Amino acid sequence: MRRRKDQGAAVLVSGGVESAALLAQALGAYERVYPLYVKKGLRWEREELAVLKRLLAQVKEDGLADLTILPVPVAAVYGAHWSVGSSAAPGFRAPDSAVYLPGRNLLLLSLGGLFCSSRRIPNLWIGTLKGNPFRDAQIGFLRRMEGLLRDTLGWPIRIAAPFRGLTKAQVIGRWPGLPWGSTLSCLRPAGAAHCGRCQKCAERKKGFKEAGMADPARFA
């Protein structure tokens, strides 16, 4: 892919598989890439941020800007939600609906859009996968959000979700050389190790199995 010298992209990242691949693809497309982490006060964020910083150090190249952390605490609005409280996280066999974080992409794209408009960055990337069942991951929502950001901020932002047509296994298979060991997909990590018992660990294990690759991440 030929890099576009006249443009850059802000990339919404966490510590997961999609974030690593999203950064790799953006760095291949643009000469300047700005990783953004929205810190919401969720129970796994301390471990996730530590892993993310290690990942960024491993994929570092001239076009990669320093990580920007955008804090937006959600405990006051989430109330007793399991992601901010002490209740049990969804287990290994829980359905996708159990891990829904209310308004997640609405928050991510709103803050990402503000970041882009203030710095005149035209592209905002998010790592939504194929099969994501939530309303704020559908193409209609993404296009409406794009229009709302443009109308509100007066800046021609383009929202891209390049993995909407891919499964986690397909994403892993496209980038076999990425440092997957420096990613974290867990709702209750033990340091940098995955718990191996939550719904996100199950999703991760399935993805690597379907990709025919061994997962180098640590599991408790």
Backbone as JSON, one array per atom type, in Angstrom:
{
  "sequence": "MRRRKDQGAAVLVSGGVESAALLAQALGAYERVYPLYVKKGLRWEREELAVLKRLLAQVKEDGLADLTILPVPVAAVYGAHWSVGSSAAPGFRAPDSAVYLPGRNLLLLSLGGLFCSSRRIPNLWIGTLKGNPFRDAQIGFLRRMEGLLRDTLGWPIRIAAPFRGLTKAQVIGRWPGLPWGSTLSCLRPAGAAHCGRCQKCAERKKGFKEAGMADPARFA",
  "N": [[0.83, -1.19, 0.0], [0.54, 2.19, -0.87], [1.87, 4.93, 0.82], [0.13, 7.82, 2.01], [1.2, 10.94, 1.76], [0.14, 13.42, 2.27], [-1.7, 13.26, 4.25], [-2.87, 12.16, 7.51], [-3.64, 9.8, 10.15], [-5.71, 9.24, 12.96], [-5.78, 6.7, 15.32], [-7.88, 4.65, 17.09], [-7.08, 2.88, 19.88], [-6.76, -0.06, 21.93], [-5.65, -2.6, 24.03], [-5.7, -4.81, 22.49], [-5.85, -7.5, 19.97], [-6.94, -6.48, 17.55], [-6.19, -3.81, 17.72], [-3.38, -3.86, 17.46], [-3.12, -4.82, 14.82], [-4.52, -2.83, 13.48], [-2.92, -0.57, 13.87], [-0.66, -1.43, 12.44], [-1.68, -1.56, 9.82], [-2.47, 1.11, 9.41], [-0.01, 2.44, 9.61], [1.14, 1.54, 7.31], [-0.33, 2.92, 5.48], [-0.3, 5.66, 5.93], [1.87, 8.48, 6.52], [1.94, 9.6, 8.99], [0.78, 8.62, 12.08], [-1.48, 8.61, 14.73], [-1.83, 7.27, 17.77], [-4.62, 6.7, 19.88], [-5.86, 6.42, 23.13], [-8.69, 5.86, 24.95], [-9.42, 6.45, 28.14], [-11.43, 5.05, 30.45], [-11.78, 4.3, 33.03], [-12.17, 1.59, 33.53], [-12.07, -1.8, 34.78], [-9.9, -3.32, 33.87], [-8.02, -1.64, 32.78], [-5.53, -0.65, 33.75], [-3.68, -2.77, 33.47], [-4.03, -3.21, 30.75], [-3.16, -0.81, 29.57], [-0.43, -0.87, 30.22], [0.43, -3.06, 28.71], [-0.22, -2.14, 26.16], [1.54, 0.05, 25.87], [3.96, -1.31, 25.75], [3.58, -2.71, 23.36], [3.46, -0.55, 21.53], [6.06, 0.38, 21.7], [7.36, -1.7, 20.47], [6.45, -1.68, 17.83], [7.27, 0.7, 16.94], [8.01, 3.32, 14.72], [9.19, 5.91, 12.45], [6.88, 7.32, 11.66], [5.02, 7.04, 13.67], [3.25, 8.59, 16.15], [3.5, 9.76, 19.59], [1.69, 8.06, 22.19], [-1.56, 9.19, 22.92], [-3.53, 9.77, 25.69], [-6.87, 9.87, 26.51], [-8.84, 10.86, 28.98], [-11.99, 9.83, 30.24], [-13.98, 9.33, 32.6], [-16.35, 6.81, 33.43], [-17.74, 5.67, 35.52], [-19.63, 7.02, 37.1], [-21.86, 7.19, 35.44], [-22.21, 4.57, 34.54], [-22.89, 3.17, 36.8], [-23.69, 0.28, 38.58], [-22.5, -1.43, 36.8], [-20.72, -4.3, 35.61], [-18.17, -3.79, 34.55], [-17.0, -1.69, 35.88], [-17.37, -2.15, 38.51], [-17.4, -4.49, 41.28], [-18.6, -6.85, 40.66], [-18.89, -10.09, 39.08], [-17.07, -10.67, 36.07], [-18.2, -11.38, 32.69], [-18.25, -14.83, 31.92], [-16.37, -17.64, 30.45], [-18.08, -18.94, 28.61], [-20.01, -17.09, 28.06], [-22.39, -15.14, 26.15], [-21.87, -12.84, 23.34], [-23.41, -10.58, 23.83], [-23.22, -10.19, 26.55], [-20.93, -8.77, 27.12], [-21.28, -6.15, 26.47], [-20.53, -2.73, 26.42], [-22.0, 0.1, 27.42], [-22.59, 2.65, 25.1], [-19.97, 2.65, 24.11], [-18.57, 2.95, 21.53], [-19.67, 5.35, 20.79], [-18.57, 7.14, 22.66], [-15.81, 6.75, 22.1], [-15.56, 7.59, 19.4], [-16.54, 10.19, 19.51], [-14.67, 11.55, 21.17], [-12.36, 10.97, 19.72], [-12.98, 12.25, 17.32], [-13.01, 14.95, 18.14], [-10.32, 15.24, 18.81], [-9.14, 14.86, 16.28], [-10.23, 17.04, 14.82], [-9.16, 19.25, 16.13], [-6.53, 19.08, 15.51], [-6.39, 18.97, 12.84], [-6.54, 16.51, 11.48], [-7.52, 14.22, 9.08], [-8.52, 11.59, 9.12], [-10.03, 8.97, 10.97], [-9.67, 6.02, 12.66], [-11.13, 2.91, 13.59], [-11.32, -0.25, 15.27], [-13.44, -2.16, 14.64], [-14.88, -5.39, 14.3], [-16.01, -7.99, 11.97], [-19.27, -9.22, 12.38], [-19.79, -8.03, 14.8], [-22.29, -7.4, 17.11], [-23.44, -5.1, 18.11], [-25.25, -1.99, 18.25], [-23.79, 0.39, 17.98], [-21.71, -0.35, 16.38], [-22.41, -0.76, 13.84], [-22.58, -0.14, 10.28], [-24.34, 1.88, 9.53], [-24.57, 3.45, 11.85], [-21.89, 4.33, 12.08], [-21.62, 5.9, 9.76], [-23.56, 7.87, 10.24], [-22.49, 8.98, 12.55], [-20.12, 9.99, 11.55], [-21.13, 12.01, 9.87], [-22.35, 13.63, 11.8], [-20.14, 14.48, 13.33], [-18.76, 15.92, 11.37], [-20.63, 17.98, 10.77], [-20.89, 19.2, 13.27], [-18.3, 19.91, 14.1], [-17.17, 21.1, 11.93], [-15.2, 20.05, 10.3], [-13.81, 17.94, 7.83], [-13.98, 14.98, 8.67], [-13.16, 11.56, 8.21], [-14.44, 8.5, 9.03], [-13.08, 5.36, 9.47], [-13.44, 1.87, 9.37], [-11.69, -0.55, 8.92], [-11.69, -3.32, 9.37], [-14.23, -4.33, 9.39], [-15.23, -6.27, 7.72], [-13.88, -8.55, 8.44], [-13.04, -11.45, 10.41], [-11.78, -12.14, 13.75], [-9.88, -14.18, 13.54], [-9.15, -13.96, 10.84], [-7.95, -11.43, 10.83], [-5.72, -11.93, 12.49], [-4.42, -13.81, 10.89], [-3.65, -12.28, 8.7], [-1.56, -10.73, 9.59], [0.82, -12.27, 10.53], [3.33, -11.82, 11.65], [3.23, -9.92, 13.65], [3.77, -8.66, 17.03], [2.11, -10.51, 18.83], [2.17, -11.4, 21.41], [2.39, -9.15, 22.92], [-0.14, -8.12, 23.33], [-3.38, -7.72, 24.8], [-6.3, -9.34, 25.74], [-8.56, -9.44, 27.73], [-10.84, -9.6, 30.47], [-10.34, -9.69, 33.13], [-7.49, -9.49, 33.91], [-4.38, -10.86, 35.19], [-1.96, -9.08, 36.07], [0.19, -8.91, 33.33], [-0.81, -11.18, 32.3], [-3.33, -13.23, 30.81], [-6.54, -14.14, 32.13], [-7.77, -16.45, 31.25], [-10.32, -17.4, 31.62], [-12.45, -15.75, 31.07], [-14.97, -14.18, 28.93], [-13.74, -12.72, 26.86], [-11.21, -13.87, 26.75], [-11.95, -16.37, 25.82], [-12.87, -15.7, 23.26], [-10.49, -14.79, 22.14], [-8.85, -17.13, 22.23], [-10.29, -18.75, 20.48], [-9.99, -17.27, 18.11], [-7.18, -17.43, 17.54], [-6.93, -20.19, 17.3], [-8.58, -20.74, 15.05], [-7.13, -19.34, 13.2], [-4.98, -20.95, 12.94], [-2.69, -20.64, 14.45], [-0.32, -20.5, 17.13], [-0.96, -18.95, 20.21], [1.04, -16.51, 21.55], [0.68, -15.17, 23.92], [0.55, -14.75, 27.51], [-1.07, -16.87, 29.86], [-2.87, -17.08, 32.87]],
  "CA": [[0.0, 0.0, 0.0], [1.32, 3.42, -0.97], [1.56, 5.89, 1.88], [-0.37, 9.13, 1.6], [2.05, 11.92, 2.46], [-0.59, 14.64, 2.57], [-2.7, 13.01, 5.27], [-2.53, 11.3, 8.63], [-4.79, 9.13, 10.73], [-5.77, 8.92, 14.37], [-6.22, 5.31, 15.46], [-8.39, 4.32, 18.43], [-6.44, 1.62, 20.26], [-6.8, -0.6, 23.28], [-4.47, -3.45, 24.08], [-6.05, -6.08, 21.88], [-5.38, -7.97, 18.67], [-7.36, -5.56, 16.49], [-5.42, -2.58, 17.84], [-2.06, -4.1, 16.9], [-3.26, -4.91, 13.37], [-4.97, -1.53, 12.99], [-1.73, 0.27, 13.81], [0.18, -1.9, 11.34], [-2.28, -1.16, 8.55], [-2.43, 2.57, 9.3], [1.38, 2.83, 9.36], [1.4, 1.25, 5.91], [-1.13, 3.79, 4.63], [-0.06, 7.08, 6.19], [3.19, 8.79, 7.06], [1.8, 10.03, 10.38], [-0.3, 7.89, 12.74], [-1.64, 9.08, 16.11], [-2.6, 6.31, 18.58], [-5.45, 7.31, 20.92], [-6.44, 5.5, 24.11], [-9.72, 6.5, 25.76], [-9.35, 5.84, 29.48], [-12.77, 5.22, 31.01], [-11.83, 3.83, 34.41], [-12.63, 0.21, 33.56], [-11.3, -2.58, 35.74], [-8.71, -3.94, 33.26], [-7.26, -0.64, 32.02], [-4.13, -0.5, 34.19], [-2.9, -3.82, 32.81], [-4.12, -3.02, 29.3], [-2.29, 0.3, 29.18], [0.96, -1.31, 30.32], [0.68, -3.91, 27.54], [-0.27, -1.29, 24.97], [2.79, 0.82, 25.78], [4.99, -2.24, 25.29], [3.32, -2.94, 21.94], [3.84, 0.64, 20.77], [7.53, 0.42, 21.65], [7.83, -2.74, 19.55], [6.1, -1.35, 16.44], [7.66, 2.1, 16.76], [8.75, 3.79, 13.55], [9.2, 7.37, 12.37], [5.56, 7.91, 11.48], [4.13, 6.78, 14.8], [3.29, 9.62, 17.18], [3.37, 9.27, 20.96], [0.35, 7.71, 22.62], [-2.38, 10.19, 23.6], [-4.55, 9.18, 26.57], [-8.0, 10.77, 26.67], [-9.62, 10.35, 30.12], [-13.41, 10.14, 30.35], [-14.48, 8.36, 33.58], [-17.75, 6.46, 33.19], [-18.33, 5.01, 36.68], [-20.81, 7.75, 37.57], [-23.01, 6.9, 34.58], [-22.38, 3.12, 34.42], [-23.47, 2.64, 38.02], [-23.24, -1.02, 39.08], [-22.07, -2.28, 35.67], [-19.61, -5.18, 35.99], [-16.88, -3.3, 34.05], [-16.44, -0.7, 36.8], [-17.65, -2.58, 39.88], [-16.76, -5.7, 41.79], [-19.34, -8.03, 40.25], [-18.13, -11.0, 38.2], [-17.03, -10.41, 34.63], [-18.78, -12.47, 31.92], [-17.38, -16.0, 31.89], [-15.83, -18.21, 29.22], [-19.15, -19.33, 27.67], [-21.01, -16.03, 27.98], [-22.61, -14.64, 24.79], [-21.32, -11.52, 23.03], [-24.24, -9.53, 24.43], [-22.86, -10.01, 27.95], [-19.78, -7.88, 27.28], [-21.6, -4.83, 25.94], [-20.19, -1.54, 27.2], [-22.93, 1.1, 26.9], [-22.07, 3.85, 24.45], [-18.51, 2.57, 23.94], [-18.09, 3.58, 20.3], [-20.1, 6.75, 20.82], [-17.53, 7.87, 23.39], [-14.54, 6.67, 21.38], [-15.58, 8.38, 18.17], [-16.72, 11.6, 19.86], [-13.38, 12.09, 21.61], [-11.44, 10.87, 18.59], [-13.33, 13.31, 16.37], [-12.52, 16.22, 18.68], [-8.87, 15.21, 18.66], [-8.82, 15.06, 14.86], [-10.57, 18.38, 14.35], [-8.27, 20.24, 16.73], [-5.19, 18.93, 14.93], [-6.57, 18.9, 11.39], [-6.29, 15.14, 11.01], [-8.76, 13.91, 8.36], [-8.95, 10.19, 9.2], [-10.18, 8.38, 12.3], [-9.81, 4.58, 12.47], [-11.61, 2.11, 14.72], [-11.07, -1.66, 14.94], [-14.64, -3.0, 14.7], [-14.77, -6.64, 13.55], [-17.18, -8.61, 11.37], [-20.12, -9.95, 13.32], [-20.07, -7.27, 16.01], [-23.75, -7.29, 17.09], [-23.93, -3.93, 18.82], [-25.75, -0.92, 17.38], [-22.77, 1.41, 17.7], [-20.66, -0.9, 15.52], [-22.99, -0.97, 12.51], [-22.14, 0.85, 9.29], [-25.25, 3.02, 9.56], [-24.16, 4.31, 12.97], [-20.6, 4.95, 11.77], [-21.83, 6.97, 8.78], [-24.27, 8.97, 10.91], [-21.54, 9.6, 13.46], [-19.22, 10.77, 10.7], [-21.85, 13.22, 9.47], [-22.55, 14.47, 12.97], [-18.86, 15.12, 13.64], [-18.47, 16.93, 10.34], [-21.54, 19.12, 10.92], [-20.67, 19.86, 14.55], [-16.94, 20.41, 14.25], [-16.75, 21.84, 10.75], [-13.98, 19.47, 9.77], [-14.21, 16.76, 7.05], [-13.45, 13.74, 9.23], [-13.59, 10.29, 7.63], [-14.33, 7.37, 9.96], [-12.8, 4.1, 8.77], [-13.44, 0.63, 10.15], [-11.2, -1.45, 7.86], [-11.84, -4.74, 9.69], [-15.64, -4.69, 9.51], [-15.49, -7.48, 6.94], [-12.95, -9.61, 8.84], [-13.13, -12.03, 11.74], [-10.53, -12.03, 14.5], [-8.94, -15.14, 12.96], [-8.64, -13.41, 9.58], [-7.03, -10.35, 11.19], [-4.48, -12.57, 12.96], [-3.78, -14.45, 9.75], [-3.08, -11.28, 7.78], [-0.34, -10.15, 10.17], [1.41, -13.31, 11.38], [4.58, -11.41, 12.26], [3.05, -8.91, 14.69], [4.08, -9.16, 18.38], [0.84, -10.81, 19.48], [2.4, -11.57, 22.84], [2.26, -7.83, 23.54], [-1.52, -7.68, 23.27], [-4.15, -8.22, 25.94], [-7.73, -9.44, 25.45], [-9.01, -10.09, 28.97], [-11.68, -8.77, 31.33], [-9.83, -9.74, 34.51], [-6.09, -9.94, 33.79], [-3.48, -10.94, 36.34], [-0.78, -8.44, 35.51], [0.18, -9.0, 31.87], [-1.32, -12.51, 31.93], [-4.76, -13.41, 30.64], [-7.11, -15.04, 33.15], [-8.11, -17.72, 30.61], [-11.65, -17.86, 32.03], [-13.51, -14.79, 30.75], [-15.51, -14.23, 27.57], [-12.75, -12.19, 25.91], [-10.18, -14.9, 26.6], [-12.52, -17.4, 24.95], [-12.87, -15.15, 21.91], [-9.1, -14.76, 21.69], [-8.42, -18.5, 21.99], [-10.96, -19.19, 19.25], [-9.39, -16.58, 16.98], [-5.87, -18.0, 17.21], [-7.14, -21.57, 16.85], [-9.09, -20.7, 13.68], [-6.06, -18.83, 12.34], [-3.94, -21.97, 12.87], [-1.48, -20.11, 15.06], [-0.2, -20.57, 18.58], [-1.03, -17.64, 20.85], [2.22, -16.34, 22.42], [0.34, -14.44, 25.14], [0.59, -15.5, 28.77], [-2.36, -17.15, 30.51], [-2.7, -17.47, 34.27]],
  "C": [[0.88, 1.25, 0.0], [0.9, 4.4, 0.11], [1.08, 7.21, 1.31], [0.34, 10.19, 2.42], [1.27, 13.14, 2.93], [-1.58, 14.47, 3.7], [-2.13, 12.18, 6.41], [-3.79, 10.66, 9.15], [-4.62, 9.0, 12.23], [-6.38, 7.54, 14.5], [-6.63, 5.05, 16.9], [-7.87, 2.94, 18.81], [-6.78, 1.26, 21.69], [-5.55, -1.45, 23.4], [-4.63, -4.73, 23.3], [-5.45, -6.35, 20.51], [-5.71, -6.97, 17.57], [-6.54, -4.27, 16.53], [-4.04, -2.73, 17.21], [-2.13, -4.12, 15.37], [-3.67, -3.57, 12.77], [-3.8, -0.56, 12.87], [-0.84, -0.13, 12.64], [-0.37, -1.45, 10.0], [-2.21, 0.35, 8.35], [-1.01, 3.06, 8.99], [1.79, 2.53, 7.92], [0.7, 2.21, 4.96], [-0.78, 5.26, 4.76], [1.32, 7.3, 6.78], [3.14, 9.27, 8.5], [0.57, 9.36, 10.99], [-0.3, 8.27, 14.22], [-2.46, 8.06, 16.91], [-3.33, 7.02, 19.72], [-6.01, 6.22, 21.84], [-7.43, 6.27, 24.97], [-9.8, 5.75, 27.1], [-10.64, 6.13, 30.24], [-12.88, 4.79, 32.47], [-12.36, 2.42, 34.56], [-11.63, -0.68, 34.29], [-10.0, -3.17, 35.18], [-7.74, -2.92, 32.65], [-5.81, -0.49, 32.48], [-3.25, -1.52, 33.49], [-2.89, -3.61, 31.29], [-3.2, -1.91, 28.83], [-0.82, -0.09, 29.22], [1.33, -2.16, 29.1], [0.7, -3.08, 26.27], [1.02, -0.49, 24.79], [3.94, -0.07, 25.32], [4.82, -2.53, 23.8], [3.78, -1.76, 21.1], [5.36, 0.77, 20.65], [8.06, -0.59, 20.64], [7.52, -2.42, 18.09], [6.52, 0.07, 16.08], [8.42, 2.31, 15.45], [8.52, 5.28, 13.42], [7.81, 7.98, 12.3], [4.61, 7.76, 12.65], [4.31, 7.84, 15.88], [3.21, 8.97, 18.57], [1.9, 8.99, 21.28], [-0.32, 8.91, 23.31], [-3.45, 9.47, 24.41], [-5.63, 10.22, 26.82], [-8.88, 10.25, 27.8], [-11.08, 10.79, 30.07], [-14.03, 9.1, 31.29], [-15.97, 8.09, 33.39], [-18.43, 5.84, 34.41], [-19.61, 5.69, 37.14], [-22.05, 7.48, 36.72], [-23.25, 5.4, 34.42], [-23.0, 2.5, 35.66], [-22.86, 1.32, 38.45], [-22.77, -1.95, 37.96], [-20.81, -3.06, 36.05], [-18.24, -4.63, 35.59], [-16.22, -2.28, 34.98], [-16.62, -1.09, 38.26], [-16.91, -3.85, 40.24], [-17.5, -6.97, 41.4], [-18.55, -8.83, 39.22], [-18.21, -10.57, 36.75], [-17.65, -11.59, 33.89], [-17.79, -13.61, 31.71], [-17.11, -16.54, 30.49], [-16.91, -18.5, 28.17], [-20.25, -18.28, 27.56], [-21.18, -15.56, 26.54], [-21.99, -13.26, 24.59], [-22.09, -10.41, 23.73], [-23.85, -9.24, 25.86], [-21.73, -9.01, 28.15], [-20.03, -6.48, 26.71], [-21.23, -3.73, 26.93], [-21.03, -0.39, 26.65], [-22.23, 2.33, 26.33], [-20.58, 3.83, 24.16], [-18.04, 3.32, 22.7], [-18.55, 5.03, 20.17], [-19.07, 7.62, 21.53], [-16.23, 7.91, 22.61], [-14.51, 7.62, 20.19], [-15.78, 9.87, 18.45], [-15.4, 12.22, 20.27], [-12.36, 12.05, 20.49], [-11.71, 11.96, 17.56], [-12.86, 14.68, 16.84], [-11.01, 16.33, 18.54], [-8.48, 15.52, 17.22], [-9.1, 16.48, 14.41], [-9.62, 19.44, 14.9], [-6.88, 20.2, 16.13], [-5.21, 18.81, 13.41], [-6.11, 17.55, 10.81], [-7.57, 14.65, 10.34], [-9.31, 12.51, 8.57], [-8.95, 9.69, 10.63], [-10.52, 6.91, 12.12], [-10.26, 3.91, 13.76], [-11.59, 0.64, 14.32], [-12.25, -2.59, 15.06], [-14.5, -4.21, 13.78], [-16.1, -7.07, 12.92], [-17.98, -9.35, 12.45], [-20.38, -9.22, 14.62], [-21.57, -6.95, 16.04], [-24.3, -5.97, 17.62], [-24.27, -2.79, 17.88], [-24.67, 0.09, 17.02], [-21.56, 0.85, 16.96], [-21.16, -1.1, 14.09], [-22.62, 0.18, 11.57], [-23.04, 2.08, 9.28], [-24.89, 4.0, 10.68], [-22.87, 5.04, 12.64], [-20.76, 6.09, 10.77], [-22.57, 8.15, 9.4], [-23.34, 9.72, 11.85], [-20.56, 10.48, 12.69], [-19.88, 12.08, 10.29], [-22.06, 14.18, 10.62], [-21.26, 15.2, 13.35], [-18.51, 16.21, 12.63], [-19.33, 18.18, 10.53], [-21.22, 19.92, 12.18], [-19.33, 20.57, 14.61], [-16.44, 21.21, 13.04], [-15.45, 21.34, 10.15], [-14.32, 18.17, 9.06], [-13.57, 15.45, 7.52], [-14.01, 12.54, 8.46], [-13.37, 9.19, 8.67], [-14.13, 6.1, 9.14], [-12.8, 2.95, 9.77], [-12.99, -0.49, 9.21], [-11.36, -2.93, 8.13], [-13.3, -5.18, 9.81], [-16.0, -5.95, 8.74], [-14.64, -8.66, 7.33], [-13.28, -10.15, 10.23], [-11.8, -11.83, 12.46], [-9.48, -12.98, 13.92], [-8.34, -14.61, 11.66], [-7.68, -12.25, 9.83], [-5.69, -10.93, 11.63], [-3.71, -13.17, 11.79], [-3.13, -13.48, 8.78], [-1.76, -10.71, 8.28], [0.34, -11.17, 11.09], [2.66, -12.87, 12.12], [4.44, -10.36, 13.35], [3.34, -9.5, 16.07], [2.8, -9.42, 19.18], [0.99, -11.03, 20.99], [2.3, -10.27, 23.61], [0.87, -7.25, 23.3], [-2.27, -8.33, 24.43], [-5.63, -8.19, 25.59], [-8.39, -10.14, 26.63], [-9.78, -9.1, 29.83], [-11.21, -8.76, 32.77], [-8.39, -10.25, 34.51], [-5.37, -9.99, 35.13], [-2.14, -10.37, 35.89], [-0.88, -8.47, 33.99], [-0.38, -10.33, 31.38], [-2.84, -12.49, 31.79], [-5.29, -14.38, 31.7], [-7.43, -16.41, 32.56], [-9.51, -18.21, 30.91], [-12.78, -16.91, 31.63], [-13.93, -14.89, 29.27], [-14.51, -13.74, 26.53], [-11.59, -13.16, 25.7], [-10.67, -16.01, 25.68], [-12.5, -16.95, 23.5], [-11.47, -15.14, 21.32], [-8.61, -16.16, 21.34], [-9.03, -19.04, 20.69], [-10.31, -18.56, 18.02], [-8.05, -17.18, 16.57], [-6.01, -19.44, 16.72], [-7.6, -21.6, 15.4], [-8.05, -20.18, 12.7], [-4.93, -19.85, 12.17], [-2.63, -21.53, 13.45], [-1.51, -20.3, 16.56], [-0.22, -19.15, 19.15], [0.16, -17.49, 21.8], [1.93, -15.6, 23.73], [0.39, -15.36, 26.35], [-0.82, -15.68, 29.31], [-2.1, -17.63, 31.93], [-3.22, -18.89, 34.49]]
}
